Amino acid sequence: MKTLEKVALFWDVDHATLDEEQHADFIIRRVLARGDIDDVRWAFSRYGNERVAAAARTARDFDARTAHFWKTHFESAYAS
């Protein structure tokens, strides 16, 4: 099943109005918070590392565990 069609991820959204570009930050944050590995891979391939990282950095709706996970991920990914 395509990520954007998953009712479990976007149960509170009218799928007919969900636009991949216009709602990119919302989609990325939702996938990072609640998606499975295939959804996360889709987000990175669809939007790229920089855009996913930017959406994660500005997320205010992550729980503490999710926020820490993605903060650690992006810090280690960009460490030199």
C-alpha angles and dihedrals in degrees: 000000000000114000096239091053095057109116091198090062100040102026092138097048133084100239091205090066098040108112119192094217103033093047097033097126092049091048093047093049092048092049093047091049101041111008129106124238093275091053091049091049089050091052093050093047093044099043105019132234097283096052093045091048091049092050091048093049092053096043114123096173100065118111115238095263094050093046092050093047094053093041089054092044095053094042091054093042092057098037114120 
